[in-house]
Amino acid sequence: MNFDATALRRYTHVMAGKDRYHHGDLRNALVDAGLQILETEGIHALTLRAAAARAGVSHAAPAHHFGSLKGLLTALATVAFQRLADCLADASARADGSDPDAARLDASGRAYVRFARANPALFRLMFSGADLDWTEPSLGAAAEDAWGQLTAVVAPIALRRGAVARDTRQALELLVWSHVHGFSHLAISGQLAKPDLNQSGPPELPGIASLLLAGV
């Protein structure tokens, strides 16, 4: 009898996937597989069949949970927004400085950029519009949570600027988001030149709190 180690490993991997399915964990296994493909190979390599192969399950299995590739991408974006919300919340909680309001805003902004740099393909997917199903409640809730973390650190700065009216406060929130989001996209696209040739590492996000408090 010939021993085929490669075939045995393939069989074991597939059976492990089936075991996860029977324990109700196939959806998470497919999401994990999708995240891996997205960051290592790019969105063009991500298909339902590729996710199934990476998870070690039948190529028909993803359709049962996501219906289509759009459904899988929506699930990945939901995870991304949840992670971003956690990242912003953690940064705000850990912020330290003589001006707590400014420290929390600047720390959250830097955390936003770090998240984008650490997950460039996932970050682009989160804001890809038509690729996602925005009628999916879990995606909307996760995105709202992330947005809520950002508006929470803007609120005390807005009050100190006298931005009491709702439309004025919302305009300030949009200004802050545009600042950190635009910087993030420039960073992951490699379009930020170093202002100082002696500087090591990528450029840091300019602090926005001091500008806002100065009336800019």
Disulfide bonds with the S-S distance in Angstrom:
none
